[in-house]
């Protein structure tokens, strides 16, 4: 096990582009946010995933100045997608602190919802993003061919792109998404010993298309792997990605901050 060490604090702020604050149990949200602020996490985006947490996300962003959110249904819950859910997302999404439609996509690894339901929910939410001119936050796992095929059908209509978060797919999908102007989100997986495939994708990703995320409470980075993840661990991810790219971390941070701002806040 990697030796625990203090979380590095960098001079330049960092934006946490993907976490699930409502899933962080056992600690007060106020304490989680204070711990993140202490290591110069400037803004946090908390992600909606299911019909029952769309309004939970709305409550969190309205009560916390440094937190923004998204609206969308994860492929795990695609079987719950309905006209009512679609209308609910469309009602909430224009809020000034809702930044994207997501987390949407395909997951053929777990297949908690059948593939047809996943594809339908994904396509309907892509249409919401097109209609509302919003970026997307995409989850994809073991679905590279269908992901690319669906994106090809919609990308020409999209005023904005988005991010393929927690990127663990193959280099072919990475190249397609990068060529189409998507960002790729990297998290604690990049620090895992077995994740050489992720580091290879980091190597091929232009710095202008990199985003940092934790996906907290999941995927805690080394050297704290095994603990519950929090946004405060984001500096370890920044450090790792900079090392893979062969760039000083303080040089990479302003670029990734600008990437995050341009995609979500401008």
Secondary structure, 3 states (H helix, E strand, C coil): CCCCCCCCCCCCCEEEEEECHHHCCCCCHHHHHHHHHHCCEEEEEECCCCHHHHHHHHHHHHHCCCEEEEECCCHHHHHHCCHHHHHHHHHHHCCCCEEEEEEEEEECCCCCCCHHHHHHHHHHHHHHHHHHCCEEEEEEECCHHHHHHHHHHHHHHCCCCEEECCCCCCHHHHHHHHHCCCEEEECHHHHCCCCHHHHHHHHHCCHHHEEECCCCCCCCCCCCCCCCCCHHHHHHHHHHHHHHHCCCHHHHHHHHHHHHHHHHHC
